[in-house]
Each structure stands twice: as structure tokens, then as C-alpha cells.
Amino acid sequence: MSAQSSSPIGPVALLLVVLATDLWVYRDAATRARQGRPVEVTIGSLQIATPAAWLIGCLVLWVAVLPLYLIARRPDD
């Protein structure tokens, strides 16, 4: 029998990356909203327009919402 040691470093590192990008999305969206340049997306009846909505979206479905945020945000002028 072979003993396999399972290291939690990979999943923990991924979780830290996800949480760090979630925090960045929230702070970036809040900064842009304060500057009068909010990041907004409407898909059918779903609208994401507040920093809190972006944060919740990233927390729930990071793999889809993060790329959507990156596409929706306007580049810095």
C-alpha cells in the first residue's frame, strides 16, 4: 500500500486568489462609482450595478462574474 499525503496548499492558495480578486473587484467598483464611472451590466432582467452586487456575484460565481467584470469595466481615462 502506498501512503499519499494530501497537501492543502493548492486549494488554500486558490481560495486566497479568489478572495483577493473578490476584494479587488469590490474596491475597484466602489472607486469607480465614487468617481461617477460605475461598472454596470444588464443581461436580460439581471442587472449588476453596485459594488456590493459585484462582490456577491464574485463570491457566488467567481468563474463567470470576474471575467464579466473585467469586460464591463471601462479602461482608465
N, CA, C and O atoms as a CHARMM CRD file, in Angstrom:
* protein
*
  308
    1    1 MET  N      0.82800  -1.16700   0.00000 PROA 1      0.00000
    2    1 MET  CA     0.00000   0.00000   0.00000 PROA 1      0.00000
    3    1 MET  C      0.87800   1.23800   0.00000 PROA 1      0.00000
    4    1 MET  O      1.91200   1.29200   0.66600 PROA 1      0.00000
    5    2 SER  N      0.45500   2.20300  -0.74200 PROA 2      0.00000
    6    2 SER  CA     1.22100   3.44800  -0.76800 PROA 2      0.00000
    7    2 SER  C      0.43100   4.52900  -0.03600 PROA 2      0.00000
    8    2 SER  O     -0.78200   4.67100  -0.19200 PROA 2      0.00000
    9    3 ALA  N      1.16300   5.26800   0.75300 PROA 3      0.00000
   10    3 ALA  CA     0.53300   6.35600   1.50200 PROA 3      0.00000
   11    3 ALA  C      0.64500   7.63600   0.69600 PROA 3      0.00000
   12    3 ALA  O      1.73700   8.02600   0.28200 PROA 3      0.00000
   13    4 GLN  N     -0.46500   8.27400   0.47900 PROA 4      0.00000
   14    4 GLN  CA    -0.46900   9.54100  -0.24200 PROA 4      0.00000
   15    4 GLN  C     -0.71300  10.66100   0.75100 PROA 4      0.00000
   16    4 GLN  O     -1.67500  10.64400   1.51900 PROA 4      0.00000
   17    5 SER  N      0.17600  11.62500   0.71500 PROA 5      0.00000
   18    5 SER  CA    -0.04600  12.77100   1.59300 PROA 5      0.00000
   19    5 SER  C     -0.72000  13.86200   0.77700 PROA 5      0.00000
   20    5 SER  O     -0.23000  14.27600  -0.27400 PROA 5      0.00000
   21    6 SER  N     -1.80400  14.29300   1.26400 PROA 6      0.00000
   22    6 SER  CA    -2.58300  15.31500   0.57800 PROA 6      0.00000
   23    6 SER  C     -2.26000  16.66500   1.19800 PROA 6      0.00000
   24    6 SER  O     -2.49100  16.88900   2.38600 PROA 6      0.00000
   25    7 SER  N     -1.72400  17.55700   0.38400 PROA 7      0.00000
   26    7 SER  CA    -1.34600  18.87900   0.86400 PROA 7      0.00000
   27    7 SER  C     -2.46000  19.87700   0.57000 PROA 7      0.00000
   28    7 SER  O     -2.93800  19.95800  -0.56100 PROA 7      0.00000
   29    8 PRO  N     -2.87300  20.62900   1.57300 PROA 8      0.00000
   30    8 PRO  CA    -3.94600  21.59800   1.36700 PROA 8      0.00000
   31    8 PRO  C     -3.45500  22.91500   0.74600 PROA 8      0.00000
   32    8 PRO  O     -4.23600  23.85600   0.60300 PROA 8      0.00000
   33    9 ILE  N     -2.18300  22.98900   0.38200 PROA 9      0.00000
   34    9 ILE  CA    -1.63300  24.24400  -0.12000 PROA 9      0.00000
   35    9 ILE  C     -2.31000  24.68300  -1.41100 PROA 9      0.00000
   36    9 ILE  O     -2.61000  25.86700  -1.56800 PROA 9      0.00000
   37   10 GLY  N     -2.55600  23.77200  -2.33100 PROA 10     0.00000
   38   10 GLY  CA    -3.19300  24.11900  -3.60800 PROA 10     0.00000
   39   10 GLY  C     -4.57700  24.72700  -3.42600 PROA 10     0.00000
   40   10 GLY  O     -4.81700  25.83800  -3.89900 PROA 10     0.00000
   41   11 PRO  N     -5.49600  24.03300  -2.75400 PROA 11     0.00000
   42   11 PRO  CA    -6.83600  24.59000  -2.55700 PROA 11     0.00000
   43   11 PRO  C     -6.83300  25.87600  -1.73400 PROA 11     0.00000
   44   11 PRO  O     -7.62000  26.78500  -2.00200 PROA 11     0.00000
   45   12 VAL  N     -5.95800  25.95800  -0.73900 PROA 12     0.00000
   46   12 VAL  CA    -5.88700  27.17400   0.08500 PROA 12     0.00000
   47   12 VAL  C     -5.37700  28.34200  -0.75400 PROA 12     0.00000
   48   12 VAL  O     -5.88800  29.45600  -0.64000 PROA 12     0.00000
   49   13 ALA  N     -4.38200  28.09700  -1.58900 PROA 13     0.00000
   50   13 ALA  CA    -3.84700  29.14400  -2.46000 PROA 13     0.00000
   51   13 ALA  C     -4.91600  29.62500  -3.43000 PROA 13     0.00000
   52   13 ALA  O     -5.04700  30.82700  -3.66400 PROA 13     0.00000
   53   14 LEU  N     -5.67800  28.69900  -3.99500 PROA 14     0.00000
   54   14 LEU  CA    -6.76000  29.07400  -4.90900 PROA 14     0.00000
   55   14 LEU  C     -7.82000  29.89500  -4.18700 PROA 14     0.00000
   56   14 LEU  O     -8.30600  30.89100  -4.72300 PROA 14     0.00000
   57   15 LEU  N     -8.17800  29.48700  -2.98400 PROA 15     0.00000
   58   15 LEU  CA    -9.15700  30.24100  -2.19700 PROA 15     0.00000
   59   15 LEU  C     -8.65700  31.65400  -1.91600 PROA 15     0.00000
   60   15 LEU  O     -9.42900  32.60900  -1.99800 PROA 15     0.00000
   61   16 LEU  N     -7.38600  31.79600  -1.59000 PROA 16     0.00000
   62   16 LEU  CA    -6.82100  33.12000  -1.33100 PROA 16     0.00000
   63   16 LEU  C     -6.83100  33.99300  -2.58300 PROA 16     0.00000
   64   16 LEU  O     -7.08400  35.19500  -2.49900 PROA 16     0.00000
   65   17 VAL  N     -6.55700  33.39800  -3.74100 PROA 17     0.00000
   66   17 VAL  CA    -6.60700  34.14600  -5.00200 PROA 17     0.00000
   67   17 VAL  C     -8.03300  34.60900  -5.27900 PROA 17     0.00000
   68   17 VAL  O     -8.25100  35.76000  -5.65800 PROA 17     0.00000
   69   18 VAL  N     -8.99200  33.72600  -5.09300 PROA 18     0.00000
   70   18 VAL  CA   -10.40100  34.07800  -5.32100 PROA 18     0.00000
   71   18 VAL  C    -10.82300  35.20100  -4.38300 PROA 18     0.00000
   72   18 VAL  O    -11.43500  36.17300  -4.82400 PROA 18     0.00000
   73   19 LEU  N    -10.50800  35.08400  -3.10400 PROA 19     0.00000
   74   19 LEU  CA   -10.90000  36.12100  -2.14800 PROA 19     0.00000
   75   19 LEU  C    -10.19500  37.43900  -2.42900 PROA 19     0.00000
   76   19 LEU  O    -10.80100  38.50100  -2.28100 PROA 19     0.00000
   77   20 ALA  N     -8.93800  37.39700  -2.82800 PROA 20     0.00000
   78   20 ALA  CA    -8.20800  38.62700  -3.15200 PROA 20     0.00000
   79   20 ALA  C     -8.81000  39.31400  -4.37000 PROA 20     0.00000
   80   20 ALA  O     -8.94400  40.53800  -4.38100 PROA 20     0.00000
   81   21 THR  N     -9.17500  38.54800  -5.39500 PROA 21     0.00000
   82   21 THR  CA    -9.79000  39.17200  -6.56800 PROA 21     0.00000
   83   21 THR  C    -11.19400  39.67500  -6.24700 PROA 21     0.00000
   84   21 THR  O    -11.61900  40.68900  -6.80200 PROA 21     0.00000
   85   22 ASP  N    -11.91800  39.00000  -5.37500 PROA 22     0.00000
   86   22 ASP  CA   -13.23400  39.48800  -4.95300 PROA 22     0.00000
   87   22 ASP  C    -13.10500  40.83700  -4.26000 PROA 22     0.00000
   88   22 ASP  O    -13.87900  41.75800  -4.52400 PROA 22     0.00000
   89   23 LEU  N    -12.12400  40.94600  -3.37500 PROA 23     0.00000
   90   23 LEU  CA   -11.88700  42.21300  -2.68300 PROA 23     0.00000
   91   23 LEU  C    -11.47700  43.30600  -3.66700 PROA 23     0.00000
   92   23 LEU  O    -11.93200  44.44500  -3.55400 PROA 23     0.00000
   93   24 TRP  N    -10.63100  42.96900  -4.61900 PROA 24     0.00000
   94   24 TRP  CA   -10.21500  43.93900  -5.62700 PROA 24     0.00000
   95   24 TRP  C    -11.40900  44.42400  -6.45200 PROA 24     0.00000
   96   24 TRP  O    -11.54900  45.62100  -6.70200 PROA 24     0.00000
   97   25 VAL  N    -12.27000  43.49100  -6.87600 PROA 25     0.00000
   98   25 VAL  CA   -13.46200  43.86800  -7.65200 PROA 25     0.00000
   99   25 VAL  C    -14.31900  44.84200  -6.85600 PROA 25     0.00000
  100   25 VAL  O    -14.77200  45.85200  -7.39500 PROA 25     0.00000
  101   26 TYR  N    -14.54700  44.54800  -5.57900 PROA 26     0.00000
  102   26 TYR  CA   -15.36600  45.43300  -4.75400 PROA 26     0.00000
  103   26 TYR  C    -14.73700  46.82000  -4.64400 PROA 26     0.00000
  104   26 TYR  O    -15.41400  47.82900  -4.84400 PROA 26     0.00000
  105   27 ARG  N    -13.45600  46.87000  -4.32900 PROA 27     0.00000
  106   27 ARG  CA   -12.79000  48.17000  -4.15800 PROA 27     0.00000
  107   27 ARG  C    -12.73000  48.94200  -5.46300 PROA 27     0.00000
  108   27 ARG  O    -12.93300  50.15600  -5.46800 PROA 27     0.00000
  109   28 ASP  N    -12.45700  48.26300  -6.56800 PROA 28     0.00000
  110   28 ASP  CA   -12.40100  48.92700  -7.87000 PROA 28     0.00000
  111   28 ASP  C    -13.77900  49.45100  -8.26700 PROA 28     0.00000
  112   28 ASP  O    -13.90100  50.57900  -8.74600 PROA 28     0.00000
  113   29 ALA  N    -14.81700  48.63700  -8.06900 PROA 29     0.00000
  114   29 ALA  CA   -16.17800  49.06400  -8.40200 PROA 29     0.00000
  115   29 ALA  C    -16.60800  50.23900  -7.52700 PROA 29     0.00000
  116   29 ALA  O    -17.26200  51.16100  -8.01300 PROA 29     0.00000
  117   30 ALA  N    -16.25000  50.21700  -6.24800 PROA 30     0.00000
  118   30 ALA  CA   -16.60100  51.31400  -5.34700 PROA 30     0.00000
  119   30 ALA  C    -15.87900  52.59500  -5.74400 PROA 30     0.00000
  120   30 ALA  O    -16.47900  53.67000  -5.74100 PROA 30     0.00000
  121   31 THR  N    -14.60900  52.49500  -6.08300 PROA 31     0.00000
  122   31 THR  CA   -13.84100  53.66600  -6.51800 PROA 31     0.00000
  123   31 THR  C    -14.43600  54.25600  -7.78200 PROA 31     0.00000
  124   31 THR  O    -14.60500  55.47100  -7.88300 PROA 31     0.00000
  125   32 ARG  N    -14.75100  53.41500  -8.73200 PROA 32     0.00000
  126   32 ARG  CA   -15.32600  53.89700  -9.99500 PROA 32     0.00000
  127   32 ARG  C    -16.70700  54.50700  -9.76200 PROA 32     0.00000
  128   32 ARG  O    -17.05700  55.49100 -10.41400 PROA 32     0.00000
  129   33 ALA  N    -17.49200  53.94900  -8.85500 PROA 33     0.00000
  130   33 ALA  CA   -18.81300  54.51400  -8.55900 PROA 33     0.00000
  131   33 ALA  C    -18.66700  55.90200  -7.93600 PROA 33     0.00000
  132   33 ALA  O    -19.41200  56.81700  -8.28800 PROA 33     0.00000
  133   34 ARG  N    -17.71800  56.06700  -7.01500 PROA 34     0.00000
  134   34 ARG  CA   -17.47500  57.37700  -6.39700 PROA 34     0.00000
  135   34 ARG  C    -17.02400  58.41200  -7.42400 PROA 34     0.00000
  136   34 ARG  O    -17.32800  59.59700  -7.28900 PROA 34     0.00000
  137   35 GLN  N    -16.30600  57.96900  -8.44100 PROA 35     0.00000
  138   35 GLN  CA   -15.80600  58.86500  -9.47200 PROA 35     0.00000
  139   35 GLN  C    -16.85100  59.13600 -10.55600 PROA 35     0.00000
  140   35 GLN  O    -16.57500  59.85800 -11.51500 PROA 35     0.00000
  141   36 GLY  N    -18.03800  58.56800 -10.41100 PROA 36     0.00000
  142   36 GLY  CA   -19.09000  58.76300 -11.40600 PROA 36     0.00000
  143   36 GLY  C    -18.94500  57.88300 -12.62900 PROA 36     0.00000
  144   36 GLY  O    -19.55000  58.16300 -13.66400 PROA 36     0.00000
  145   37 ARG  N    -18.15600  56.82600 -12.53100 PROA 37     0.00000
  146   37 ARG  CA   -17.96200  55.88600 -13.63900 PROA 37     0.00000
  147   37 ARG  C    -18.30600  54.47100 -13.18000 PROA 37     0.00000
  148   37 ARG  O    -17.43500  53.60100 -13.18300 PROA 37     0.00000
  149   38 PRO  N    -19.56400  54.22100 -12.78400 PROA 38     0.00000
  150   38 PRO  CA   -19.90400  52.88700 -12.25600 PROA 38     0.00000
  151   38 PRO  C    -19.78300  51.80300 -13.32100 PROA 38     0.00000
  152   38 PRO  O    -19.96200  52.04800 -14.51400 PROA 38     0.00000
  153   39 VAL  N    -19.47700  50.60700 -12.85400 PROA 39     0.00000
  154   39 VAL  CA   -19.41700  49.44000 -13.73200 PROA 39     0.00000
  155   39 VAL  C    -20.79000  48.78700 -13.67900 PROA 39     0.00000
  156   39 VAL  O    -21.22400  48.31900 -12.62600 PROA 39     0.00000
  157   40 GLU  N    -21.46800  48.76000 -14.81500 PROA 40     0.00000
  158   40 GLU  CA   -22.84000  48.23300 -14.86500 PROA 40     0.00000
  159   40 GLU  C    -22.98200  47.24400 -16.00000 PROA 40     0.00000
  160   40 GLU  O    -22.41300  47.42400 -17.07600 PROA 40     0.00000
  161   41 VAL  N    -23.74600  46.19800 -15.74800 PROA 41     0.00000
  162   41 VAL  CA   -24.04600  45.19100 -16.76400 PROA 41     0.00000
  163   41 VAL  C    -25.50700  44.80800 -16.62400 PROA 41     0.00000
  164   41 VAL  O    -26.00200  44.61200 -15.51300 PROA 41     0.00000
  165   42 THR  N    -26.19600  44.70300 -17.74900 PROA 42     0.00000
  166   42 THR  CA   -27.56800  44.21200 -17.76200 PROA 42     0.00000
  167   42 THR  C    -27.64100  43.04200 -18.73500 PROA 42     0.00000
  168   42 THR  O    -27.30400  43.16900 -19.91200 PROA 42     0.00000
  169   43 ILE  N    -28.08300  41.91300 -18.22500 PROA 43     0.00000
  170   43 ILE  CA   -28.26300  40.71200 -19.03900 PROA 43     0.00000
  171   43 ILE  C    -29.70200  40.27100 -18.83500 PROA 43     0.00000
  172   43 ILE  O    -30.04400  39.69600 -17.80200 PROA 43     0.00000
  173   44 GLY  N    -30.53900  40.54100 -19.81900 PROA 44     0.00000
  174   44 GLY  CA   -31.96000  40.25000 -19.66500 PROA 44     0.00000
  175   44 GLY  C    -32.52400  41.08500 -18.53800 PROA 44     0.00000
  176   44 GLY  O    -32.42000  42.31100 -18.56400 PROA 44     0.00000
  177   45 SER  N    -33.11800  40.44400 -17.54900 PROA 45     0.00000
  178   45 SER  CA   -33.67400  41.17800 -16.40800 PROA 45     0.00000
  179   45 SER  C    -32.67900  41.27800 -15.24400 PROA 45     0.00000
  180   45 SER  O    -32.98900  41.88100 -14.21700 PROA 45     0.00000
  181   46 LEU  N    -31.50600  40.69800 -15.39900 PROA 46     0.00000
  182   46 LEU  CA   -30.47500  40.74900 -14.36400 PROA 46     0.00000
  183   46 LEU  C    -29.61400  41.98700 -14.56700 PROA 46     0.00000
  184   46 LEU  O    -29.06100  42.20000 -15.64600 PROA 46     0.00000
  185   47 GLN  N    -29.50400  42.80400 -13.52100 PROA 47     0.00000
  186   47 GLN  CA   -28.65600  43.98400 -13.59300 PROA 47     0.00000
  187   47 GLN  C    -27.65700  43.95100 -12.43500 PROA 47     0.00000
  188   47 GLN  O    -28.03300  43.76400 -11.27800 PROA 47     0.00000
  189   48 ILE  N    -26.39800  44.13500 -12.76500 PROA 48     0.00000
  190   48 ILE  CA   -25.34500  44.23800 -11.75400 PROA 48     0.00000
  191   48 ILE  C    -24.80900  45.65300 -11.87200 PROA 48     0.00000
  192   48 ILE  O    -24.18600  46.00600 -12.87300 PROA 48     0.00000
  193   49 ALA  N    -25.05300  46.47500 -10.83300 PROA 49     0.00000
  194   49 ALA  CA   -24.70100  47.88300 -10.95500 PROA 49     0.00000
  195   49 ALA  C    -24.04700  48.47400  -9.71600 PROA 49     0.00000
  196   49 ALA  O    -23.59900  49.62000  -9.75400 PROA 49     0.00000
  197   50 THR  N    -23.98100  47.73300  -8.62700 PROA 50     0.00000
  198   50 THR  CA   -23.39400  48.28400  -7.40600 PROA 50     0.00000
  199   50 THR  C    -22.16400  47.46600  -7.01400 PROA 50     0.00000
  200   50 THR  O    -22.05000  46.29800  -7.38400 PROA 50     0.00000
  201   51 PRO  N    -21.25200  48.07500  -6.27100 PROA 51     0.00000
  202   51 PRO  CA   -20.10200  47.30800  -5.80900 PROA 51     0.00000
  203   51 PRO  C    -20.50100  46.07300  -4.99300 PROA 51     0.00000
  204   51 PRO  O    -19.87200  45.02100  -5.11000 PROA 51     0.00000
  205   52 ALA  N    -21.53800  46.20200  -4.17400 PROA 52     0.00000
  206   52 ALA  CA   -21.99900  45.05800  -3.37900 PROA 52     0.00000
  207   52 ALA  C    -22.51900  43.93400  -4.27700 PROA 52     0.00000
  208   52 ALA  O    -22.27700  42.75800  -4.00300 PROA 52     0.00000
  209   53 ALA  N    -23.22400  44.28700  -5.33500 PROA 53     0.00000
  210   53 ALA  CA   -23.73500  43.27200  -6.26600 PROA 53     0.00000
  211   53 ALA  C    -22.57600  42.56700  -6.97700 PROA 53     0.00000
  212   53 ALA  O    -22.61400  41.35400  -7.18300 PROA 53     0.00000
  213   54 TRP  N    -21.55700  43.32700  -7.34500 PROA 54     0.00000
  214   54 TRP  CA   -20.38300  42.70600  -7.96900 PROA 54     0.00000
  215   54 TRP  C    -19.68400  41.76400  -6.99600 PROA 54     0.00000
  216   54 TRP  O    -19.26600  40.67000  -7.37700 PROA 54     0.00000
  217   55 LEU  N    -19.55800  42.18700  -5.74900 PROA 55     0.00000
  218   55 LEU  CA   -18.91200  41.34300  -4.74200 PROA 55     0.00000
  219   55 LEU  C    -19.69500  40.05100  -4.53800 PROA 55     0.00000
  220   55 LEU  O    -19.11300  38.96600  -4.54100 PROA 55     0.00000
  221   56 ILE  N    -20.98700  40.15800  -4.36500 PROA 56     0.00000
  222   56 ILE  CA   -21.81900  38.96400  -4.15500 PROA 56     0.00000
  223   56 ILE  C    -21.74300  38.04400  -5.36900 PROA 56     0.00000
  224   56 ILE  O    -21.63200  36.82600  -5.23200 PROA 56     0.00000
  225   57 GLY  N    -21.80300  38.64100  -6.55200 PROA 57     0.00000
  226   57 GLY  CA   -21.69300  37.83400  -7.76800 PROA 57     0.00000
  227   57 GLY  C    -20.37700  37.09000  -7.83300 PROA 57     0.00000
  228   57 GLY  O    -20.33900  35.91300  -8.19200 PROA 57     0.00000
  229   58 CYS  N    -19.29300  37.77600  -7.48400 PROA 58     0.00000
  230   58 CYS  CA   -17.97800  37.12400  -7.49600 PROA 58     0.00000
  231   58 CYS  C    -17.87800  36.04200  -6.43300 PROA 58     0.00000
  232   58 CYS  O    -17.28600  34.98900  -6.67100 PROA 58     0.00000
  233   59 LEU  N    -18.44900  36.29100  -5.26900 PROA 59     0.00000
  234   59 LEU  CA   -18.40400  35.27800  -4.21500 PROA 59     0.00000
  235   59 LEU  C    -19.18800  34.02900  -4.59900 PROA 59     0.00000
  236   59 LEU  O    -18.78000  32.91200  -4.28000 PROA 59     0.00000
  237   60 VAL  N    -20.31300  34.22000  -5.28400 PROA 60     0.00000
  238   60 VAL  CA   -21.18600  33.09700  -5.62900 PROA 60     0.00000
  239   60 VAL  C    -20.71300  32.37100  -6.88800 PROA 60     0.00000
  240   60 VAL  O    -20.69900  31.14100  -6.92700 PROA 60     0.00000
  241   61 LEU  N    -20.32700  33.12800  -7.91200 PROA 61     0.00000
  242   61 LEU  CA   -19.98900  32.51700  -9.20000 PROA 61     0.00000
  243   61 LEU  C    -18.76700  33.20400  -9.79700 PROA 61     0.00000
  244   61 LEU  O    -18.84200  33.81300 -10.86400 PROA 61     0.00000
  245   62 TRP  N    -17.64200  33.09700  -9.09700 PROA 62     0.00000
  246   62 TRP  CA   -16.41000  33.79600  -9.44800 PROA 62     0.00000
  247   62 TRP  C    -15.96900  33.52700 -10.88000 PROA 62     0.00000
  248   62 TRP  O    -15.57000  34.45300 -11.58600 PROA 62     0.00000
  249   63 VAL  N    -16.03500  32.29100 -11.31100 PROA 63     0.00000
  250   63 VAL  CA   -15.50800  31.90100 -12.61500 PROA 63     0.00000
  251   63 VAL  C    -16.23800  32.60100 -13.76600 PROA 63     0.00000
  252   63 VAL  O    -15.65900  32.75500 -14.84200 PROA 63     0.00000
  253   64 ALA  N    -17.46700  33.02200 -13.57700 PROA 64     0.00000
  254   64 ALA  CA   -18.21100  33.72300 -14.62700 PROA 64     0.00000
  255   64 ALA  C    -18.25200  35.22900 -14.39600 PROA 64     0.00000
  256   64 ALA  O    -18.16900  36.00000 -15.35200 PROA 64     0.00000
  257   65 VAL  N    -18.37900  35.65700 -13.14800 PROA 65     0.00000
  258   65 VAL  CA   -18.58100  37.07800 -12.85700 PROA 65     0.00000
  259   65 VAL  C    -17.28700  37.87700 -12.96300 PROA 65     0.00000
  260   65 VAL  O    -17.31800  39.02400 -13.40900 PROA 65     0.00000
  261   66 LEU  N    -16.16300  37.31200 -12.57100 PROA 66     0.00000
  262   66 LEU  CA   -14.89900  38.04800 -12.68700 PROA 66     0.00000
  263   66 LEU  C    -14.59700  38.41200 -14.14100 PROA 66     0.00000
  264   66 LEU  O    -14.29600  39.57500 -14.41000 PROA 66     0.00000
  265   67 PRO  N    -14.66200  37.48400 -15.08200 PROA 67     0.00000
  266   67 PRO  CA   -14.43000  37.88800 -16.47900 PROA 67     0.00000
  267   67 PRO  C    -15.46100  38.91100 -16.97200 PROA 67     0.00000
  268   67 PRO  O    -15.12400  39.81100 -17.74100 PROA 67     0.00000
  269   68 LEU  N    -16.70800  38.77300 -16.53200 PROA 68     0.00000
  270   68 LEU  CA   -17.74200  39.73700 -16.90500 PROA 68     0.00000
  271   68 LEU  C    -17.38800  41.12500 -16.39200 PROA 68     0.00000
  272   68 LEU  O    -17.55900  42.11400 -17.10600 PROA 68     0.00000
  273   69 TYR  N    -16.89500  41.20600 -15.15800 PROA 69     0.00000
  274   69 TYR  CA   -16.49400  42.49200 -14.59700 PROA 69     0.00000
  275   69 TYR  C    -15.34000  43.09200 -15.38900 PROA 69     0.00000
  276   69 TYR  O    -15.34300  44.28400 -15.69400 PROA 69     0.00000
  277   70 LEU  N    -14.36500  42.27200 -15.71600 PROA 70     0.00000
  278   70 LEU  CA   -13.21000  42.77000 -16.45000 PROA 70     0.00000
  279   70 LEU  C    -13.59800  43.28700 -17.83100 PROA 70     0.00000
  280   70 LEU  O    -13.00100  44.24300 -18.32700 PROA 70     0.00000
  281   71 ILE  N    -14.58000  42.67000 -18.44400 PROA 71     0.00000
  282   71 ILE  CA   -15.06600  43.13600 -19.74100 PROA 71     0.00000
  283   71 ILE  C    -15.88900  44.41200 -19.59600 PROA 71     0.00000
  284   71 ILE  O    -15.79000  45.31900 -20.42200 PROA 71     0.00000
  285   72 ALA  N    -16.70400  44.47700 -18.54000 PROA 72     0.00000
  286   72 ALA  CA   -17.64800  45.60100 -18.36900 PROA 72     0.00000
  287   72 ALA  C    -16.97500  46.88000 -17.89300 PROA 72     0.00000
  288   72 ALA  O    -17.46100  47.97300 -18.18300 PROA 72     0.00000
  289   73 ARG  N    -15.86600  46.76700 -17.16900 PROA 73     0.00000
  290   73 ARG  CA   -15.25400  47.98200 -16.64500 PROA 73     0.00000
  291   73 ARG  C    -14.59200  48.75000 -17.78000 PROA 73     0.00000
  292   73 ARG  O    -13.93700  48.18800 -18.65700 PROA 73     0.00000
  293   74 ARG  N    -14.79100  50.04300 -17.72000 PROA 74     0.00000
  294   74 ARG  CA   -14.16800  50.88600 -18.73400 PROA 74     0.00000
  295   74 ARG  C    -12.70300  51.09100 -18.36600 PROA 74     0.00000
  296   74 ARG  O    -12.35500  51.18000 -17.18800 PROA 74     0.00000
  297   75 PRO  N    -11.86300  51.16400 -19.36700 PROA 75     0.00000
  298   75 PRO  CA   -10.45400  51.41900 -19.04200 PROA 75     0.00000
  299   75 PRO  C    -10.29200  52.81400 -18.44100 PROA 75     0.00000
  300   75 PRO  O    -11.08200  53.72100 -18.70000 PROA 75     0.00000
  301   76 ASP  N     -9.24500  52.95600 -17.63200 PROA 76     0.00000
  302   76 ASP  CA    -8.97100  54.26600 -17.03800 PROA 76     0.00000
  303   76 ASP  C     -8.71500  55.28200 -18.14000 PROA 76     0.00000
  304   76 ASP  O     -8.05400  54.99400 -19.13800 PROA 76     0.00000
  305   77 ASP  N     -9.24300  56.45400 -17.93900 PROA 77     0.00000
  306   77 ASP  CA    -9.05500  57.54200 -18.92700 PROA 77     0.00000
  307   77 ASP  C     -7.74400  58.23500 -18.72000 PROA 77     0.00000
  308   77 ASP  O     -7.41700  59.17000 -19.45200 PROA 77     0.00000
